[in-house]
Amino acid sequence: MGAAAQGGTGPPSEVRRPGGPENPPSPSTPPNPNPTDPESPASRSRRPGPFPGRALGRLLKSALERSTRPGWPVVWLFAGYPLWWALGLGPFAFWAFAAPMAVELARRHRTQGVRLPPGFGLWALFLLWATAGLALVGMVPEGTLPGSGGLLGALVRLGHYLALTVLLLYIGNTGREHLSDLRIARALGWLFVATAAGGLLGLAAPYFAFTSPMEVLLPAGIASDSYVQALIHPASSQIMNDVLAYETPRPKAPWAYTNTWGNMLSLLLPWLAAAWLIAGRGWHRWAAAAALAASAAPIVYSLNRALWAGLALTAVLALVQLVRSGRAAAALSGVLAVAALCAVLAASPLMEVVRDRLDSPHSDDGRTATSLAAVDAASQSPVLGWGTTRDMLGSSESIAIGSSPECPGCGNHTIGNNGQFWLTLIANGWVGTGLFTAFFAVAAWRHRRERDAVGSAALLSVLLLFWYMFFYVALTAPLAVTMAGIALLWRRAPGAAAAGGVTR
């Protein structure tokens, strides 16, 4: 055994003895008494550590490895949506991220096979119905404007449905050990934070907007179209002059429309509560609480009555889930928190905005007219519908063509733009609408026994569809959240692991 192992510092001849001379330096290490020499021990002790760029490079490499783990398209799609919005991609980001998901599903199909969720046959039939309905796009239903609708819009809508189908199958076929429920929930919770921040931006800077890279790349004739502008030209709010008696900014960032903003905020709220408030720690909980507080004013100024009612419905469903899971104390705390929030709202200036909105129906007549027109169009073609939307002849206020400052409600309103239910009615008929709703109803019924936080958030994403589909079009982001919820419920179900290798 060597001297070092015995506690010594070197060979016996080099050990310093009490009262003896200093040990002579080793011949291979010449003396260097100059402390300023770069090779001296003193200078070496003053050298800086590794170059900061190397540490930054290692940090970036580690972050890249984490962000490209299995399931990365889902996380990047949802958590990165504000960036895709700023780039002008908007809803088409779902197409972009569906591509790598589809590649992975094709690879899995060759090696292990791809599982399908229970009831998927209903959704597959709906896709078939939507495809078959394209043959009727060129026809003119009674009571609609000739030349309205169009094949391009129908194809875009079908593309959205297919992209969301890929999202559903990708999440459901990715093992929970690779893409955990909590990881998806946190990404959706972050999207709530971004949506709440966008709401504040819409109030603080209502005229904020900028030209996106996509807007620059597109031909001017396409980029200037009003519908395309809403998708590719990022803006913080929609300025409304005809809802209340004064100009009102309705927040919408990072979404194309205020209605989509409200729909998404409501759907994402349960995910924020599950992943950030309940399962989160430290800064996650503080950030979630701050986001909830910050969203109050934008929610009121959105003037979305369906959103207000939807949030009340969400609170009721959440309390029911708490009671069903045996957390009566948490349910009571929730009731007290909601009561306190309502008291604060009633005493704040925001209550005046709520009263003004309730006293100004504004769009009620137009919504009623287009809803009845959708029912009439579906009754004319109950099996396949008409393939896509159409414009009404006239409106609820006048048969005049085109709106004017004197009659903003006049003109040819688009049938189906006032809710997903009405959209599927005119585009896919009564049969197609039945297939669409049946798929989500089967999923909600099958997974009705979910109790924990993430499972309840997923279940609420499905249940809330049946409220908002009468007021908001679900394509594309809201329906994506619902599809993600179905996928999580599906792979959490008993027997899912045995059926397809998905582990808990």
N, C-alpha and C positions, 0 to 999 in steps of 0.2 A: 504494500500500500504506500502511495506517495506521501511526501511530507505535507502537501496541502490537505490531503484527506485526514492527516493526523493533527491538524490544527496549526502547522508551521506555515512559514511564509516563503520557504525556498530551501535549497540544499543546506546541510549543516554548516558548510564553510562560509555561507553568506549570512548566517544568522548573526545579528548584532548582539554582542555580549555586553553586560553592564560594565561601564567604564572603558570599553574598548573603542577603537577608532571606528569611524563611519565605514560602512561597506563600500568598497570601490564600485564605480559604475560598471555595468556589463560592457564588454568590448563592442558588442553590436549596437549599443545605445550611447553614442558620444554625448558628453555633457553639453548642455545648452543653457547657460546662465542668463541669456537675454530674454526677459519676459515679453518683449515686443516682437520677437521672432514668431512668424506664423506657425512654426512647428513646435513652439514651446508649450508645455502643459497649460500654462496660464492663458495663452492665446487660444488653445483648443477649447478651453472651458468657456471662452467668451464668444465662440462661433454661433451664429444663428442656427436654429433648427432647420428642418427640411423646408424647401421653398414653398410658400403658401399655395402656389398654383398646383403643386402635386396633391396637397390635401384637398383642394377644391375639386381636382380631377377625380380623386378617389370618392369624394362625396357624390359627385355627379354620376359616376359609374354605378355606385351603390343605388342611387335613386332610380337610374335607368333600369337596373336589374329588377328592382321592386316593381316598377311600373310596367314591366313587360312580362310579369308572371302570368301563368294561365289565368284567363279571364280578363286580361287587360283591356280588350275592346269595350267591355261593359263599363268599367271604371272610367276610362278615358271619355267615353261617350257622355255619361251623365255628369261626372265631376268637371269635365272640360267644356261643357256646353256654353258657358259664357264666352269662351274663346272662339268656339265655332260660330256663335252669333256675331261676334265682332268681325270675324273674317267674311261674313256674309253667307255662310253655309246654311245657317238656320236649320229648318227641318231636314234638309238634304244631308246633314251630318249622319242621320240614321242610315241612309244609304251607304255612305262612305264606310262606316264601321260595320255594317252588315257584310261587307265584302270579306274581311279577314275572318269573321265569324262563320260565313258560309264555307270558306276554305277549310277551316278546322272541322266543321261538320262533315264535309266530304271526306277528309282524311279519316275521321272517326268511323264513318260509314264503311270504309274499306277494311278497317282493322277490327272494330268492335261492334259496329252497328249503331244506329241512332234510335233512341227511344222517343216515343210520342206520348204526350200527356193524355189522360183519360178525357174523352169527349172531343179529341182533336178532329174526329171525322166531321163534326158539325162545322168547325172552322174551315176545314178543307173544302167542304161543300159550299160554304159561303164564298171562298175564293173562286171556286168554279162558277158560281152564280155571277159574281162580279165580272168575271172574264166573259161569260156568255152574254151578259148585258151590253157589252161593247157593240154588239151587232145592231142595237137599237139607238145608238147615239145620234144618228142622222135623222131620226124621225121627230115629228113635232106633236107633242101631246096637246090636247085641247086646253085652251086657256093659257098657253105659254107663247113666248115670243119666238117667231121663226128665226133660225140662225143662232139661237143662244145655246149654251152648252158647248160641246166640242170634244173631239177625241183626245186631244192633248191633256186636258184636265183629268179625263177619265183614266188615262194611262198613268199619269202622275199619282193619282189616288191609289190605283192598283199597285204601283211600285211601293208606296208607303205600307200598304197592307203586307206585301211580301217581305219587306225589310223587317217589320215587326214580328212576322212569323219566324224569321231567322233568329231574331233576338230571343224569342220565347224558347225555341229549341236549343239554342246555344247555352243559355243559362241552365236549362233543365238537364242538359247532358254534360255539364261541367261539374265535376265532383266538388262537394262542399269543402273538402280538404284543400282544394286548389282555389276556389272562389267561394269564400264563406258568405253566409247570409249577412253577417255583420259588415263585411267589406262592401257589399252592395248597398246595404242600408246606410252606411256612412257616406257613400258617394251621393245617394239621394238626399241625405240630410244636408250635405254641403250645397247641393243644388237649391235647397230651400233657403239657405243663408244667402246665396248669390241672388235669388229671386227677391228676397226681402231687401237686399242692398239696391237692387235695380228699382224697387218701388220707391225707396228714399231718393234715388237719383231722379226719378220722374217727378217728384215733388220739388226737390231743390233746384233742378235745372230742367224744367219742362220742355224747353226748346233744344235741348242737347241732341245732336245727331251728327253723323259723319259718314263719309263715303267709304264703303268696305272694299277690300281687294277684289271680291267677286263682282262687285258693281263696276269696277274699272275694267275687268276682263270681259264682261259680257258685251255684246253689241248694243249700241245705244238704243236701237228700236226695242229690244227685249228689256233692257234695264229700266227704261222709262215707263213700262207698263205698271199700272197702279198696283195690281196684285203682286207682281214680281218685286216692286219697290218695298212693299210691306215685309217681304221675306229677306231681302238682301241689303236693305238700307237701315242700319241700326239706329234706333231713336229711343229716347227715354220715356216718351209718353205719347198718348193721343190727346190732342186738345179738342175738347167738346164745347160747343157754344149753344147747342140746342137741347141739352138735357136739363140743366138748371137755368136760372135767370142770369147767370154770370158765367164767364169763361172758366172752365174746369179742366185741369190737366189730369188725365187718367193714366197712371203708371203702367208701363208694359215691358220694360227691360228686365231680363234679356230675351223677351219673346216678341213675336210679330204683332200681337194684338193684346189689348187689355183683358179681353175675355179669356184668352189663353193664359195670361199672367195669373188671373184669379183662379182658374181651374188648376193650374200647376201648384200654386201656393197651397191650396186646400189638399191636393193629393199628396204633396210632399211633407205636410205637417206631421202625419203619423210616423213617417220614417225618421224625421228629426227627433221626435219624442223618444222613439225606440232606441236609436243608435247613439244619440248625443246626450239626451237627458237621463235615460234609464241605464243604458249600458256604457255611457261615456264616463270619463273621469277628468278632473281638473279643468283645463281650458275648454274642453268640449262642452261641458255643462254651462260654463259662463258664456261661451259664444252662442249656444242655443238660446239661453235666456235673453241675451241681448238681441238676437235676431227676432225672437218672438215679440219683444217690446217694440223693436223698430218697425215691425210689419203692421202695427195697429193703424197708424195714420194712412199708409198707402192702401190698406184694405178698405177703409172708409171712403177715401177719395177715388177709389176705383169705380164707385157707384154701382157695383155689381151686386144686385139684390140676390141673385142665385148663389153667389159666393157667400154672402152673409148667412143665408139659410143653410147652405152646405156646411159652413163651419159649425153652426148650431147642431146640425145632424151628426157631424163628426164627433162633437163633444158627447152627444147622447150615446153613440155607438161605442166610443171609448170607455165611457162609464159602465156600459153593459158588459164590456169585455173584462173590466176590472172586477166587477161583481162576480162574473162567471168564473174567474180565476181565483176567487177567494180573497181578493185584496179589498175588503170592504173599507178599511181605513184609508187606503189610497183613493178609493172612489169618493169618500166623503171629503177628503182634501181637495179633490178635483172639483167637486160641487162648490165648495167654499171659494176656490180660486176663480171659477167662472163667475160666481156671484159678485166677488170683489171687482173683477174686470168689468162687468156690466155696470156696477155702481160708478166706477171711475169714468167709464165712457159716458154715462148719463150726465155726469157733472162737468164734462169737458166740452170745449167748443165743437168737437167732432160730432156731437149729438145733433147740432143744428144742420150739418150736412146730411146726416141720416134722415132727419125729418123732411128736408127739402127734396131729397131723392124719393122718399115714399110719397110725397105730394105731387111728384112729376112722373107720371107713368111713362112718358116719352115713347118707348119702343113697343109698348104692349099691343097696339093696334096692328103695327107692321108684323110683329111676331105671330099674332093670331092669323093674319091673312096668309102669310107664307106657310104656316103649319097646315092650314086648311087646304092650301094649294098642293102641298106634298101629299096629303091624304087623297085628294082628288086624282092627282097624277098616278099614285100607286094603285088606285082603284081601276084606272084605265088599263094598267099593265101589271096585274097583281103578282105574276110569277117572276118575271125578270126585271121589272122596273124599266127605266129608260137609259141605263148605263151611266148617266152622270146627271148633274144638276141642269136646270133650265131657269130662264127668267120669266117672271110673271108678266101678263098683259095688264098694265096699270098697276095700282097699288091699293092699299086700304083707304087712301084719302082722295085719289083722283085717278082718272084714266089717262091723264097727261103722260107723255113720254119724256122722261128726264126730270130731275129735281131742279129746284130753283130756291133762291133765298126766301121767297114767299111761301114755298111749299117743299121743305126739305124731305118730307115723307113721300113725296110723289116720285114716280119713276118706276122702272121695272126691277123690282127686288128679286134677288136670286133665291130660288126655292131650295131649301136644304141648308142654307148658311146659318140657320138659327139653332142648330143642334144636331148631334150625331144621329139621333133617332129619325129626324125628318130627312136628313141626308140619305140614310140607307133606304128610307121609304121610296123616295123618287128615283134613286139610282139603282136600287136592287129589288124593289117591289116588296110585297108583304111576305113572300116566302124568304127572300134574302134577309129581310129584317128579322124574321123569326129565327133563322139560322144564326145570325149575328148575336142576338140577345141570348139565345139558348146556350151558346158556348160559354158565355160568362156566367149565366145562371147556374149551369151545371158545376162550374168550378167553385162558385161561392157555396153551393149546397154541399158539395163533396168535402170541402175544407172548413165547414162551419164550426168545427170543434176546436179550432186553433185558440190557444190561450195566452202564450207568451207574447212579449212585446213585439218582436220582429214578425212573428206569425200574424199577430193582430194588425200590424201595419199593412202587411200584404193583403190580408182579407179586406181591410177597409178600402184599399186601392181598387178592389173589384166591386165592392158594394156601392161605393160612391159613383161609379160609372152609371148606375141606374138612376141616379139623381141628375147628374150633370148632362147626360145625353139628351135631355129635353131642352137644354139651354145653350150648350157649347158643343162645337165640333171637336171630337176627341183626337182627330189626326193632327199632328203626329205624336208630339211629346206626351200628352196625357194618356193616350192609349199605350204608349211605350211603358209608362209607369205601371199601368194595369197589367200589361203582359209580363213585366218583371215580377209583379206580385204573384201572378198565376204560376210562373216558373218556380219561384221559391216555395210556394205551397205544394206544388207537385212533387218536388224532389225531397221535401221534408216528410211526406206522407209515409205511413208504415208500409214496408215492402218495397219502397223505392230503391233502396240500396241493393236488395236482392235481385230486383228486376233489371237493373242497368249498371250496377257497380258504383252507384252514387252513395258515398258514405256520409255518415253524420259527423 
